[in-house]
Amino acid sequence: MVNVFASLLLSALLHLCSATRAALFDITSFSLSGHTDHTQAFLRAWAAACSSTSPASVYVPPGRFPIGHLHLTGPCRSTSITLHIAGTLSSSAAYPYSGGSPDWILLDGVERVSLLGGTLDGRGSALWACKASPGGRRCPAGATNLRVRKSKEVVISGLTSVNSELYHVVVEECRGVRVEGLRISAAANSPNTDGLHVEKSEGITVTTAVIGTGDDCVSVGPGTANLWLERITCGPGHGISIGSLGKRFKEAGVENVTVRWAVFKSTQNGLRIKTWAKPSGGFVRRVVFDHAIMHNVHNPLIIDQNYCPHNRGCPAKGANSGVSISEVQYSDIRGSSATAVAMSFDCSRRAPCRGIELRDIRLTYNDERAKSSCSNAGGKAYGTVEPPSCL
Ligand SMILES: *[C@@H]1O[C@H](CO)[C@@H](O)[C@H](O)[C@H]1NC(C)=O
């Protein structure tokens, strides 16, 4: 960790040096006197950077800056833009004033943009309280802290995201996004505050993230390929999940996902793949779960093809998922399960799981032997596998 943060600091310093030659736009020099909301100042600084003929930086100094919906859109004339945020952006559009856009901060249609540092505070607790109250289903959905959409070659380094009303960071329809040194936190009982969600994107790499929220730590949606997640620490929350998939019939698959060196602390799930039991042309293939540590995790390894949260709008009994799951490797997974069933592969009868590999698994359950459970799951076990494989 120390090395990672030292290198982040170094890259930030190097960046500052090189930024002396680039155009630098400090948002405070765009602020209007008497305005406490800095949305317009930030948008003006962005417009200046975006239209710059040289590489450009937008700078937010230390301190707390209330910001409303901040939609930063491309394409830009500048060949590269750095958003260097030393301070905290706090949502001035938090519930009950939210509404309208599903995104608080949006990067849309940009290339070669780096977001360095910064804390995003979505101030979501009032909306969470509304959703927890009687009649909570009538509350607004809320906004995502940060969405990166239709963008290429984006770097997000050293970002902290807290208390989002909804998902914290979403990467959608992007290519080549590198995320490093990410910290995300929201209350364990906050609804739908997923940490990082990736979908319809290729070549996304996430290294070193510490994520604790009320929902999934990382979730992977349809149309994701070549995703690399390394050194992710999860908890509290629902763990790392591919899915849910197969809610719709026409859906892109998920392919080539690697998760390595993940640590789970008292999460609901560890490494999960979940699909609805509905007809679908979707698929999940070539997934590697390598080196993971489970601390008191309810479902450490789980494939659930009968996913239906809160038992609302579930498919008819006996319905089957059409999502086919193949070539999923689990290796060097150790630690403790909070329930007796440490490995559960509940696959579809219509599209059974194929090519599951278990290698060097050691999962315990208190002082008893943990169990594994399989249905419609095929594959092989190698080396020590505890609980014993049911494939
Ligand atoms: C799988 O994804 C990784 C990045 O996560 C990439 O380096 C590798 O080339 C991909 N493999 C294939 C066969 O596309």
The ligand as an SDF file (V2000), in Angstrom:
LIG
                    3D

 14 14  0  0  0  0  0  0  0  0999 V2000
   -7.9350  -10.7060  -21.6960 C   0  0  0  0  0  0  0  0  0  0  0  0
   -7.9210   -9.4790  -21.0040 O   0  0  0  0  0  0  0  0  0  0  0  0
   -6.6400   -8.9980  -20.6440 C   0  0  0  0  0  0  0  0  0  0  0  0
   -6.8190   -7.6920  -19.8910 C   0  0  0  0  0  0  0  0  0  0  0  0
   -7.6310   -7.8820  -18.8050 O   0  0  0  0  0  0  0  0  0  0  0  0
   -5.8010   -8.8010  -21.8870 C   0  0  0  0  0  0  0  0  0  0  0  0
   -4.4870   -8.4120  -21.5070 O   0  0  0  0  0  0  0  0  0  0  0  0
   -5.7500  -10.0810  -22.6960 C   0  0  0  0  0  0  0  0  0  0  0  0
   -5.0660   -9.8560  -23.9120 O   0  0  0  0  0  0  0  0  0  0  0  0
   -7.1740  -10.5560  -22.9980 C   0  0  0  0  0  0  0  0  0  0  0  0
   -7.1050  -11.8290  -23.7070 N   0  0  0  0  0  0  0  0  0  0  0  0
   -7.6410  -12.0020  -24.8940 C   0  0  0  0  0  0  0  0  0  0  0  0
   -7.4520  -13.3710  -25.5030 C   0  0  0  0  0  0  0  0  0  0  0  0
   -8.2370  -11.1240  -25.4810 O   0  0  0  0  0  0  0  0  0  0  0  0
  1  2  1  0
  1 10  1  0
  2  3  1  0
  3  4  1  0
  3  6  1  0
  4  5  1  0
  6  7  1  0
  6  8  1  0
  8  9  1  0
  8 10  1  0
 10 11  1  0
 11 12  1  0
 12 13  1  0
 12 14  2  0
M  END
$$$$
